[in-house]
Amino acid sequence: MKEENQNIFKGRGAQLNPKNRFDKSSYDHANENDIDVDFYAEGKKTRYIKIHPKTIVNKVPSPDVPMEYSLNPYQGCEHGCTYCYARPTHEYWGYSAGLDFESVIMVKENAPELLRQTLMKKSWKVHPIVFSGNTDCYQPCEKKFGITRQLLEVMLECKHPVGIITKNILIKRDFDIVKELAKLNLIHVHLSITTLNEELRRNLEPRTATSKRKLQLVKELSEINVPVTVMAAPIIPGLSDHEILPIAKAASENRAKQFHTHVVRLMGPNADLFENWLEIHYPNHKSKVMNQIKDIHGGKTGSSNFVERMKGQGNYSNNIGQLKKLAQAKYFPEEFKSNLNSDLFVRPSKNGQLNLF
């Protein structure tokens, strides 16, 4: 039983706020006596910044990612997943990949309008657009801003296929829209369940829904004919690699249609952030976990090579791959292909009304 660490930021994944790699200068916080002040002494409440980007639908060129287009209504993510591959993207906005990533959230207030403008273009050809892909569209602040719900309203209005990636259960709020999309075969949900160990989840992903509630969501989505893919991702050697089969079994029992995994990769500042997290929460596992992560990625903590970055390499990676194959064969023997309907699309007109002719 580990002792309670009094110096951690409760409810946060990262425990550091490292310097932005792209900043040429840095700053400190000091009081009137020039004594350094702990910037996070009061817990650092989440700050929301409303922004108005020029585009919202992104082309995804990665051949190892099963989506052609993605849409992220928020930059940064309150879920605070310690390992999150999206953390380094926060640096491009002038913030840290650490605590800033989960406590400074940019809200793309005009996202629904931009989506409508995209679908309005005569050059737009219908392909499923996946909400999230970088940060979670159903992170806690969605309850406050409701942008994802507005986006779903546009998709239903235009009868456009949509995918959703999340590790929260807030989608239940939007079941009225989701049900209508499901009736037309226009929606597929991908739900991330990293671990069934509640203590590990709280430390690793402090503001996500519990695994029990997520599994219940899988069942509830299946009851309204929404296909669900459960992703045991990322697999973290020495912490969650032994849970591949149990997660697959639980997903199958709750009527998920598919099961996938990929290994953890720690790029840029993520390696230091994750190692610090291990030192705080699981110091006895630190060396083993970091060494096995490096073993998977050829001596590094991550890879940027397509396909390899998701699977890793070497014997340990092969073992994980074999467990995944066994899980799929045992609990998901029937292959499921998600073929969302692309034939119903109705293009919106400039005045905001549907163009029916």
Beta strands, then each sheet from edge to edge (+ up, - down):
strand 1: 47-51
strand 2: 57-59
strand 3: 69-71
strand 4: 74-75
strand 5: 104-108
strand 6: 129-131
strand 7: 162-166
strand 8: 187-192
strand 9: 228-235
strand 10: 258-263
sheet 1: 1+ 5+ 4-
sheet 2: 2+ 3- 6- 7- 8- 9- 10-
end
